Amino acid sequence: MLPSLPTLTVLVPLLSLAGLFYSASVDENFPQGCTSSNSLCFYSLLLPVTIPVYVFFHLWTWMGIKLFRHN
């Protein structure tokens, strides 16, 4: 069963922040290592940016379908 939206809204940023702090404390080349796609830091920075973009384009698609049906 999937967690509810309010739970995910809190859980995803907290997990990303934990991954970022873990990368900052463990990785030797922290700021430069965030550009590598096999780094945890890369994904902990990518995840909070990806979710709002996905929601925006999902709503944009839904609005386009609604406008197309009603015109």
PyMOL Python script that loads the backbone (N, CA, C, O; Angstrom):
from pymol import cmd

cmd.read_pdbstr("""\
ATOM      1  N   MET A   1       0.834  -1.171   0.000  1.00  0.00           N
ATOM      2  CA  MET A   1       0.000   0.000   0.000  1.00  0.00           C
ATOM      3  C   MET A   1       0.888   1.246   0.000  1.00  0.00           C
ATOM      4  O   MET A   1       1.872   1.317   0.735  1.00  0.00           O
ATOM      5  N   LEU A   2       0.532   2.216  -0.823  1.00  0.00           N
ATOM      6  CA  LEU A   2       1.310   3.447  -0.927  1.00  0.00           C
ATOM      7  C   LEU A   2       0.953   4.407   0.196  1.00  0.00           C
ATOM      8  O   LEU A   2      -0.205   4.478   0.609  1.00  0.00           O
ATOM      9  N   PRO A   3       1.931   5.141   0.690  1.00  0.00           N
ATOM     10  CA  PRO A   3       1.631   6.164   1.706  1.00  0.00           C
ATOM     11  C   PRO A   3       0.791   7.294   1.103  1.00  0.00           C
ATOM     12  O   PRO A   3       0.775   7.490  -0.112  1.00  0.00           O
ATOM     13  N   SER A   4       0.114   8.013   1.951  1.00  0.00           N
ATOM     14  CA  SER A   4      -0.731   9.112   1.482  1.00  0.00           C
ATOM     15  C   SER A   4       0.131  10.288   1.016  1.00  0.00           C
ATOM     16  O   SER A   4       1.331  10.342   1.284  1.00  0.00           O
ATOM     17  N   LEU A   5      -0.504  11.218   0.318  1.00  0.00           N
ATOM     18  CA  LEU A   5       0.205  12.372  -0.223  1.00  0.00           C
ATOM     19  C   LEU A   5       0.813  13.257   0.867  1.00  0.00           C
ATOM     20  O   LEU A   5       1.957  13.684   0.710  1.00  0.00           O
ATOM     21  N   PRO A   6       0.101  13.558   1.975  1.00  0.00           N
ATOM     22  CA  PRO A   6       0.760  14.350   3.027  1.00  0.00           C
ATOM     23  C   PRO A   6       1.981  13.659   3.632  1.00  0.00           C
ATOM     24  O   PRO A   6       2.960  14.310   3.997  1.00  0.00           O
ATOM     25  N   THR A   7       1.908  12.347   3.732  1.00  0.00           N
ATOM     26  CA  THR A   7       3.063  11.604   4.251  1.00  0.00           C
ATOM     27  C   THR A   7       4.238  11.706   3.289  1.00  0.00           C
ATOM     28  O   THR A   7       5.372  11.923   3.716  1.00  0.00           O
ATOM     29  N   LEU A   8       3.977  11.551   1.998  1.00  0.00           N
ATOM     30  CA  LEU A   8       5.049  11.663   1.003  1.00  0.00           C
ATOM     31  C   LEU A   8       5.604  13.077   0.922  1.00  0.00           C
ATOM     32  O   LEU A   8       6.794  13.271   0.672  1.00  0.00           O
ATOM     33  N   THR A   9       4.734  14.068   1.134  1.00  0.00           N
ATOM     34  CA  THR A   9       5.168  15.459   1.091  1.00  0.00           C
ATOM     35  C   THR A   9       6.194  15.747   2.178  1.00  0.00           C
ATOM     36  O   THR A   9       7.084  16.577   1.990  1.00  0.00           O
ATOM     37  N   VAL A  10       6.078  15.079   3.291  1.00  0.00           N
ATOM     38  CA  VAL A  10       7.031  15.261   4.390  1.00  0.00           C
ATOM     39  C   VAL A  10       8.201  14.301   4.261  1.00  0.00           C
ATOM     40  O   VAL A  10       9.341  14.664   4.553  1.00  0.00           O
ATOM     41  N   LEU A  11       7.927  13.081   3.827  1.00  0.00           N
ATOM     42  CA  LEU A  11       8.941  12.033   3.820  1.00  0.00           C
ATOM     43  C   LEU A  11      10.013  12.246   2.744  1.00  0.00           C
ATOM     44  O   LEU A  11      11.199  12.050   3.011  1.00  0.00           O
ATOM     45  N   VAL A  12       9.615  12.640   1.547  1.00  0.00           N
ATOM     46  CA  VAL A  12      10.578  12.797   0.448  1.00  0.00           C
ATOM     47  C   VAL A  12      11.614  13.880   0.740  1.00  0.00           C
ATOM     48  O   VAL A  12      12.805  13.618   0.568  1.00  0.00           O
ATOM     49  N   PRO A  13      11.224  15.098   1.177  1.00  0.00           N
ATOM     50  CA  PRO A  13      12.268  16.083   1.498  1.00  0.00           C
ATOM     51  C   PRO A  13      13.154  15.664   2.664  1.00  0.00           C
ATOM     52  O   PRO A  13      14.348  15.964   2.669  1.00  0.00           O
ATOM     53  N   LEU A  14      12.585  14.972   3.655  1.00  0.00           N
ATOM     54  CA  LEU A  14      13.408  14.523   4.779  1.00  0.00           C
ATOM     55  C   LEU A  14      14.422  13.474   4.336  1.00  0.00           C
ATOM     56  O   LEU A  14      15.572  13.506   4.774  1.00  0.00           O
ATOM     57  N   LEU A  15      14.017  12.555   3.484  1.00  0.00           N
ATOM     58  CA  LEU A  15      14.962  11.559   2.980  1.00  0.00           C
ATOM     59  C   LEU A  15      16.032  12.206   2.099  1.00  0.00           C
ATOM     60  O   LEU A  15      17.200  11.820   2.151  1.00  0.00           O
ATOM     61  N   SER A  16      15.636  13.179   1.301  1.00  0.00           N
ATOM     62  CA  SER A  16      16.617  13.883   0.476  1.00  0.00           C
ATOM     63  C   SER A  16      17.610  14.661   1.329  1.00  0.00           C
ATOM     64  O   SER A  16      18.808  14.674   1.048  1.00  0.00           O
ATOM     65  N   LEU A  17      17.106  15.302   2.364  1.00  0.00           N
ATOM     66  CA  LEU A  17      17.984  16.047   3.269  1.00  0.00           C
ATOM     67  C   LEU A  17      18.927  15.108   4.020  1.00  0.00           C
ATOM     68  O   LEU A  17      20.097  15.431   4.224  1.00  0.00           O
ATOM     69  N   ALA A  18      18.418  13.955   4.428  1.00  0.00           N
ATOM     70  CA  ALA A  18      19.278  12.977   5.093  1.00  0.00           C
ATOM     71  C   ALA A  18      20.362  12.474   4.143  1.00  0.00           C
ATOM     72  O   ALA A  18      21.513  12.314   4.551  1.00  0.00           O
ATOM     73  N   GLY A  19      20.007  12.222   2.875  1.00  0.00           N
ATOM     74  CA  GLY A  19      21.000  11.795   1.887  1.00  0.00           C
ATOM     75  C   GLY A  19      22.032  12.863   1.617  1.00  0.00           C
ATOM     76  O   GLY A  19      23.210  12.561   1.429  1.00  0.00           O
ATOM     77  N   LEU A  20      21.596  14.114   1.598  1.00  0.00           N
ATOM     78  CA  LEU A  20      22.531  15.215   1.379  1.00  0.00           C
ATOM     79  C   LEU A  20      23.496  15.371   2.549  1.00  0.00           C
ATOM     80  O   LEU A  20      24.695  15.566   2.347  1.00  0.00           O
ATOM     81  N   PHE A  21      22.975  15.286   3.773  1.00  0.00           N
ATOM     82  CA  PHE A  21      23.849  15.360   4.948  1.00  0.00           C
ATOM     83  C   PHE A  21      24.797  14.169   5.018  1.00  0.00           C
ATOM     84  O   PHE A  21      25.954  14.318   5.411  1.00  0.00           O
ATOM     85  N   TYR A  22      24.313  12.992   4.638  1.00  0.00           N
ATOM     86  CA  TYR A  22      25.181  11.812   4.613  1.00  0.00           C
ATOM     87  C   TYR A  22      26.310  12.009   3.603  1.00  0.00           C
ATOM     88  O   TYR A  22      27.468  11.708   3.889  1.00  0.00           O
ATOM     89  N   SER A  23      25.966  12.515   2.424  1.00  0.00           N
ATOM     90  CA  SER A  23      27.001  12.761   1.409  1.00  0.00           C
ATOM     91  C   SER A  23      27.989  13.820   1.869  1.00  0.00           C
ATOM     92  O   SER A  23      29.188  13.704   1.616  1.00  0.00           O
ATOM     93  N   ALA A  24      27.494  14.849   2.540  1.00  0.00           N
ATOM     94  CA  ALA A  24      28.384  15.919   3.004  1.00  0.00           C
ATOM     95  C   ALA A  24      29.334  15.420   4.072  1.00  0.00           C
ATOM     96  O   ALA A  24      30.468  15.892   4.155  1.00  0.00           O
ATOM     97  N   SER A  25      28.900  14.480   4.891  1.00  0.00           N
ATOM     98  CA  SER A  25      29.759  14.014   5.974  1.00  0.00           C
ATOM     99  C   SER A  25      30.688  12.880   5.545  1.00  0.00           C
ATOM    100  O   SER A  25      31.762  12.723   6.127  1.00  0.00           O
ATOM    101  N   VAL A  26      30.307  12.090   4.548  1.00  0.00           N
ATOM    102  CA  VAL A  26      31.102  10.911   4.177  1.00  0.00           C
ATOM    103  C   VAL A  26      31.974  11.158   2.946  1.00  0.00           C
ATOM    104  O   VAL A  26      33.131  10.739   2.912  1.00  0.00           O
ATOM    105  N   ASP A  27      31.435  11.826   1.954  1.00  0.00           N
ATOM    106  CA  ASP A  27      32.151  12.003   0.682  1.00  0.00           C
ATOM    107  C   ASP A  27      33.278  13.015   0.838  1.00  0.00           C
ATOM    108  O   ASP A  27      33.088  14.083   1.419  1.00  0.00           O
ATOM    109  N   GLU A  28      34.465  12.669   0.310  1.00  0.00           N
ATOM    110  CA  GLU A  28      35.619  13.558   0.437  1.00  0.00           C
ATOM    111  C   GLU A  28      35.483  14.779  -0.474  1.00  0.00           C
ATOM    112  O   GLU A  28      35.794  15.898  -0.067  1.00  0.00           O
ATOM    113  N   ASN A  29      35.029  14.566  -1.684  1.00  0.00           N
ATOM    114  CA  ASN A  29      34.898  15.680  -2.634  1.00  0.00           C
ATOM    115  C   ASN A  29      33.416  16.015  -2.784  1.00  0.00           C
ATOM    116  O   ASN A  29      32.830  15.816  -3.848  1.00  0.00           O
ATOM    117  N   PHE A  30      32.823  16.520  -1.719  1.00  0.00           N
ATOM    118  CA  PHE A  30      31.364  16.705  -1.659  1.00  0.00           C
ATOM    119  C   PHE A  30      30.806  17.630  -2.730  1.00  0.00           C
ATOM    120  O   PHE A  30      29.955  17.185  -3.499  1.00  0.00           O
ATOM    121  N   PRO A  31      31.223  18.876  -2.831  1.00  0.00           N
ATOM    122  CA  PRO A  31      30.526  19.707  -3.831  1.00  0.00           C
ATOM    123  C   PRO A  31      30.782  19.258  -5.261  1.00  0.00           C
ATOM    124  O   PRO A  31      29.876  19.328  -6.092  1.00  0.00           O
ATOM    125  N   GLN A  32      31.992  18.799  -5.572  1.00  0.00           N
ATOM    126  CA  GLN A  32      32.291  18.383  -6.935  1.00  0.00           C
ATOM    127  C   GLN A  32      31.735  16.996  -7.229  1.00  0.00           C
ATOM    128  O   GLN A  32      31.486  16.668  -8.389  1.00  0.00           O
ATOM    129  N   GLY A  33      31.537  16.175  -6.198  1.00  0.00           N
ATOM    130  CA  GLY A  33      31.025  14.820  -6.394  1.00  0.00           C
ATOM    131  C   GLY A  33      29.553  14.765  -6.701  1.00  0.00           C
ATOM    132  O   GLY A  33      29.044  13.711  -7.084  1.00  0.00           O
ATOM    133  N   CYS A  34      28.848  15.879  -6.543  1.00  0.00           N
ATOM    134  CA  CYS A  34      27.405  15.891  -6.807  1.00  0.00           C
ATOM    135  C   CYS A  34      27.082  15.838  -8.292  1.00  0.00           C
ATOM    136  O   CYS A  34      25.917  15.663  -8.653  1.00  0.00           O
ATOM    137  N   THR A  35      28.067  15.981  -9.160  1.00  0.00           N
ATOM    138  CA  THR A  35      27.806  15.942 -10.593  1.00  0.00           C
ATOM    139  C   THR A  35      27.832  14.520 -11.139  1.00  0.00           C
ATOM    140  O   THR A  35      27.368  14.293 -12.256  1.00  0.00           O
ATOM    141  N   SER A  36      28.347  13.576 -10.402  1.00  0.00           N
ATOM    142  CA  SER A  36      28.412  12.195 -10.846  1.00  0.00           C
ATOM    143  C   SER A  36      27.073  11.502 -10.599  1.00  0.00           C
ATOM    144  O   SER A  36      26.498  11.635  -9.519  1.00  0.00           O
ATOM    145  N   SER A  37      26.576  10.768 -11.584  1.00  0.00           N
ATOM    146  CA  SER A  37      25.259  10.136 -11.448  1.00  0.00           C
ATOM    147  C   SER A  37      25.276   8.894 -10.561  1.00  0.00           C
ATOM    148  O   SER A  37      24.210   8.365 -10.246  1.00  0.00           O
ATOM    149  N   ASN A  38      26.441   8.416 -10.150  1.00  0.00           N
ATOM    150  CA  ASN A  38      26.482   7.280  -9.235  1.00  0.00           C
ATOM    151  C   ASN A  38      26.672   7.732  -7.788  1.00  0.00           C
ATOM    152  O   ASN A  38      27.005   6.921  -6.924  1.00  0.00           O
ATOM    153  N   SER A  39      26.466   9.005  -7.524  1.00  0.00           N
ATOM    154  CA  SER A  39      26.612   9.557  -6.189  1.00  0.00           C
ATOM    155  C   SER A  39      25.254   9.722  -5.526  1.00  0.00           C
ATOM    156  O   SER A  39      24.277  10.076  -6.186  1.00  0.00           O
ATOM    157  N   LEU A  40      25.189   9.468  -4.234  1.00  0.00           N
ATOM    158  CA  LEU A  40      23.959   9.673  -3.474  1.00  0.00           C
ATOM    159  C   LEU A  40      23.602  11.146  -3.417  1.00  0.00           C
ATOM    160  O   LEU A  40      22.424  11.500  -3.380  1.00  0.00           O
ATOM    161  N   CYS A  41      24.604  12.001  -3.410  1.00  0.00           N
ATOM    162  CA  CYS A  41      24.382  13.452  -3.371  1.00  0.00           C
ATOM    163  C   CYS A  41      23.631  13.921  -4.599  1.00  0.00           C
ATOM    164  O   CYS A  41      22.761  14.785  -4.498  1.00  0.00           O
ATOM    165  N   PHE A  42      23.952  13.366  -5.757  1.00  0.00           N
ATOM    166  CA  PHE A  42      23.284  13.746  -6.997  1.00  0.00           C
ATOM    167  C   PHE A  42      21.786  13.488  -6.910  1.00  0.00           C
ATOM    168  O   PHE A  42      20.983  14.338  -7.291  1.00  0.00           O
ATOM    169  N   TYR A  43      21.415  12.326  -6.414  1.00  0.00           N
ATOM    170  CA  TYR A  43      20.005  11.974  -6.337  1.00  0.00           C
ATOM    171  C   TYR A  43      19.296  12.691  -5.196  1.00  0.00           C
ATOM    172  O   TYR A  43      18.099  12.961  -5.293  1.00  0.00           O
ATOM    173  N   SER A  44      20.001  13.001  -4.127  1.00  0.00           N
ATOM    174  CA  SER A  44      19.357  13.743  -3.044  1.00  0.00           C
ATOM    175  C   SER A  44      19.100  15.194  -3.444  1.00  0.00           C
ATOM    176  O   SER A  44      18.226  15.841  -2.867  1.00  0.00           O
ATOM    177  N   LEU A  45      19.835  15.713  -4.410  1.00  0.00           N
ATOM    178  CA  LEU A  45      19.541  17.037  -4.951  1.00  0.00           C
ATOM    179  C   LEU A  45      18.525  16.968  -6.091  1.00  0.00           C
ATOM    180  O   LEU A  45      17.763  17.913  -6.296  1.00  0.00           O
ATOM    181  N   LEU A  46      18.508  15.876  -6.823  1.00  0.00           N
ATOM    182  CA  LEU A  46      17.619  15.737  -7.968  1.00  0.00           C
ATOM    183  C   LEU A  46      16.179  15.465  -7.554  1.00  0.00           C
ATOM    184  O   LEU A  46      15.252  15.963  -8.191  1.00  0.00           O
ATOM    185  N   LEU A  47      15.980  14.692  -6.509  1.00  0.00           N
ATOM    186  CA  LEU A  47      14.631  14.280  -6.111  1.00  0.00           C
ATOM    187  C   LEU A  47      13.722  15.433  -5.723  1.00  0.00           C
ATOM    188  O   LEU A  47      12.584  15.461  -6.193  1.00  0.00           O
ATOM    189  N   PRO A  48      14.145  16.391  -4.894  1.00  0.00           N
ATOM    190  CA  PRO A  48      13.227  17.487  -4.560  1.00  0.00           C
ATOM    191  C   PRO A  48      12.892  18.381  -5.752  1.00  0.00           C
ATOM    192  O   PRO A  48      11.853  19.041  -5.751  1.00  0.00           O
ATOM    193  N   VAL A  49      13.746  18.413  -6.757  1.00  0.00           N
ATOM    194  CA  VAL A  49      13.472  19.229  -7.935  1.00  0.00           C
ATOM    195  C   VAL A  49      12.537  18.483  -8.894  1.00  0.00           C
ATOM    196  O   VAL A  49      11.709  19.105  -9.560  1.00  0.00           O
ATOM    197  N   THR A  50      12.665  17.176  -8.963  1.00  0.00           N
ATOM    198  CA  THR A  50      11.896  16.389  -9.913  1.00  0.00           C
ATOM    199  C   THR A  50      10.416  16.345  -9.562  1.00  0.00           C
ATOM    200  O   THR A  50       9.577  16.397 -10.462  1.00  0.00           O
ATOM    201  N   ILE A  51      10.075  16.251  -8.301  1.00  0.00           N
ATOM    202  CA  ILE A  51       8.681  16.081  -7.897  1.00  0.00           C
ATOM    203  C   ILE A  51       7.821  17.289  -8.264  1.00  0.00           C
ATOM    204  O   ILE A  51       6.760  17.090  -8.857  1.00  0.00           O
ATOM    205  N   PRO A  52       8.211  18.539  -7.948  1.00  0.00           N
ATOM    206  CA  PRO A  52       7.360  19.657  -8.381  1.00  0.00           C
ATOM    207  C   PRO A  52       7.251  19.784  -9.897  1.00  0.00           C
ATOM    208  O   PRO A  52       6.201  20.173 -10.409  1.00  0.00           O
ATOM    209  N   VAL A  53       8.315  19.464 -10.617  1.00  0.00           N
ATOM    210  CA  VAL A  53       8.268  19.520 -12.079  1.00  0.00           C
ATOM    211  C   VAL A  53       7.290  18.476 -12.601  1.00  0.00           C
ATOM    212  O   VAL A  53       6.517  18.759 -13.517  1.00  0.00           O
ATOM    213  N   TYR A  54       7.311  17.289 -12.041  1.00  0.00           N
ATOM    214  CA  TYR A  54       6.375  16.239 -12.444  1.00  0.00           C
ATOM    215  C   TYR A  54       4.935  16.664 -12.165  1.00  0.00           C
ATOM    216  O   TYR A  54       4.060  16.481 -13.011  1.00  0.00           O
ATOM    217  N   VAL A  55       4.688  17.225 -10.993  1.00  0.00           N
ATOM    218  CA  VAL A  55       3.335  17.664 -10.645  1.00  0.00           C
ATOM    219  C   VAL A  55       2.884  18.764 -11.596  1.00  0.00           C
ATOM    220  O   VAL A  55       1.743  18.747 -12.057  1.00  0.00           O
ATOM    221  N   PHE A  56       3.753  19.713 -11.897  1.00  0.00           N
ATOM    222  CA  PHE A  56       3.399  20.794 -12.809  1.00  0.00           C
ATOM    223  C   PHE A  56       3.009  20.247 -14.176  1.00  0.00           C
ATOM    224  O   PHE A  56       1.966  20.628 -14.706  1.00  0.00           O
ATOM    225  N   PHE A  57       3.812  19.370 -14.758  1.00  0.00           N
ATOM    226  CA  PHE A  57       3.513  18.864 -16.091  1.00  0.00           C
ATOM    227  C   PHE A  57       2.328  17.911 -16.088  1.00  0.00           C
ATOM    228  O   PHE A  57       1.610  17.816 -17.083  1.00  0.00           O
ATOM    229  N   HIS A  58       2.114  17.208 -14.990  1.00  0.00           N
ATOM    230  CA  HIS A  58       0.928  16.367 -14.872  1.00  0.00           C
ATOM    231  C   HIS A  58      -0.331  17.239 -14.878  1.00  0.00           C
ATOM    232  O   HIS A  58      -1.299  16.930 -15.573  1.00  0.00           O
ATOM    233  N   LEU A  59      -0.317  18.321 -14.106  1.00  0.00           N
ATOM    234  CA  LEU A  59      -1.459  19.229 -14.095  1.00  0.00           C
ATOM    235  C   LEU A  59      -1.614  19.939 -15.437  1.00  0.00           C
ATOM    236  O   LEU A  59      -2.740  20.181 -15.873  1.00  0.00           O
ATOM    237  N   TRP A  60      -0.516  20.277 -16.097  1.00  0.00           N
ATOM    238  CA  TRP A  60      -0.564  20.916 -17.409  1.00  0.00           C
ATOM    239  C   TRP A  60      -1.225  19.990 -18.425  1.00  0.00           C
ATOM    240  O   TRP A  60      -2.040  20.437 -19.232  1.00  0.00           O
ATOM    241  N   THR A  61      -0.880  18.701 -18.394  1.00  0.00           N
ATOM    242  CA  THR A  61      -1.475  17.722 -19.293  1.00  0.00           C
ATOM    243  C   THR A  61      -2.960  17.560 -19.000  1.00  0.00           C
ATOM    244  O   THR A  61      -3.778  17.513 -19.919  1.00  0.00           O
ATOM    245  N   TRP A  62      -3.303  17.476 -17.730  1.00  0.00           N
ATOM    246  CA  TRP A  62      -4.702  17.351 -17.341  1.00  0.00           C
ATOM    247  C   TRP A  62      -5.505  18.559 -17.804  1.00  0.00           C
ATOM    248  O   TRP A  62      -6.620  18.404 -18.302  1.00  0.00           O
ATOM    249  N   MET A  63      -4.962  19.742 -17.648  1.00  0.00           N
ATOM    250  CA  MET A  63      -5.658  20.956 -18.075  1.00  0.00           C
ATOM    251  C   MET A  63      -5.809  20.975 -19.597  1.00  0.00           C
ATOM    252  O   MET A  63      -6.845  21.403 -20.106  1.00  0.00           O
ATOM    253  N   GLY A  64      -4.811  20.527 -20.312  1.00  0.00           N
ATOM    254  CA  GLY A  64      -4.913  20.443 -21.766  1.00  0.00           C
ATOM    255  C   GLY A  64      -5.996  19.484 -22.209  1.00  0.00           C
ATOM    256  O   GLY A  64      -6.735  19.772 -23.151  1.00  0.00           O
ATOM    257  N   ILE A  65      -6.099  18.346 -21.541  1.00  0.00           N
ATOM    258  CA  ILE A  65      -7.149  17.386 -21.870  1.00  0.00           C
ATOM    259  C   ILE A  65      -8.522  17.983 -21.568  1.00  0.00           C
ATOM    260  O   ILE A  65      -9.454  17.822 -22.356  1.00  0.00           O
ATOM    261  N   LYS A  66      -8.651  18.666 -20.441  1.00  0.00           N
ATOM    262  CA  LYS A  66      -9.932  19.293 -20.086  1.00  0.00           C
ATOM    263  C   LYS A  66     -10.322  20.352 -21.106  1.00  0.00           C
ATOM    264  O   LYS A  66     -11.477  20.404 -21.529  1.00  0.00           O
ATOM    265  N   LEU A  67      -9.374  21.199 -21.510  1.00  0.00           N
ATOM    266  CA  LEU A  67      -9.674  22.234 -22.491  1.00  0.00           C
ATOM    267  C   LEU A  67     -10.022  21.640 -23.851  1.00  0.00           C
ATOM    268  O   LEU A  67     -10.888  22.160 -24.555  1.00  0.00           O
ATOM    269  N   PHE A  68      -9.347  20.549 -24.224  1.00  0.00           N
ATOM    270  CA  PHE A  68      -9.614  19.919 -25.502  1.00  0.00           C
ATOM    271  C   PHE A  68     -11.012  19.299 -25.532  1.00  0.00           C
ATOM    272  O   PHE A  68     -11.699  19.377 -26.551  1.00  0.00           O
ATOM    273  N   ARG A  69     -11.433  18.693 -24.445  1.00  0.00           N
ATOM    274  CA  ARG A  69     -12.747  18.046 -24.393  1.00  0.00           C
ATOM    275  C   ARG A  69     -13.889  19.056 -24.404  1.00  0.00           C
ATOM    276  O   ARG A  69     -14.941  18.792 -24.985  1.00  0.00           O
ATOM    277  N   HIS A  70     -13.693  20.212 -23.767  1.00  0.00           N
ATOM    278  CA  HIS A  70     -14.780  21.162 -23.620  1.00  0.00           C
ATOM    279  C   HIS A  70     -14.848  22.197 -24.733  1.00  0.00           C
ATOM    280  O   HIS A  70     -15.744  23.042 -24.727  1.00  0.00           O
ATOM    281  N   ASN A  71     -13.934  22.154 -25.677  1.00  0.00           N
ATOM    282  CA  ASN A  71     -13.988  23.111 -26.800  1.00  0.00           C
ATOM    283  C   ASN A  71     -14.352  22.420 -28.077  1.00  0.00           C
ATOM    284  O   ASN A  71     -14.445  23.063 -29.122  1.00  0.00           O
TER     285      ASN A  71
END
""", "prot")
cmd.dss("prot")
cmd.show_as("cartoon", "prot")
cmd.util.cbc("prot")
cmd.orient("prot")
